[in-house]
């Protein structure tokens, strides 16, 4: 039995999408699986959008990703507008868990007094 036999395994794996040709190289199995999941999710979202929505989200993402602090300020602005009743009563801001009152279908009125 030789002690010079190569170790089994791999040092990197290449993911290539059959739909769009995107290519990603991962050095761990976890990163490889994450790359596949993320890319599949991106296709799922993209497939649901019409051409106008695709242009819109692409423009928004380019703006936000070029200035992450802008995204935080926009979310803070949206929260302030919602608190003043100027925002829509749509979905809560991303990354937040809806409160019990927001999760119910019953309408609610929030009155905020600033002193
Ligand atoms: Zn793809």
Boltz pocket constraint, residues with backbone or C-beta under 6 A from the ligand:
constraints:
  - pocket:
      binder: B
      contacts: [[A, 17], [A, 18], [A, 19], [A, 20], [A, 21], [A, 22], [A, 39], [A, 43]]
      max_distance: 6.0
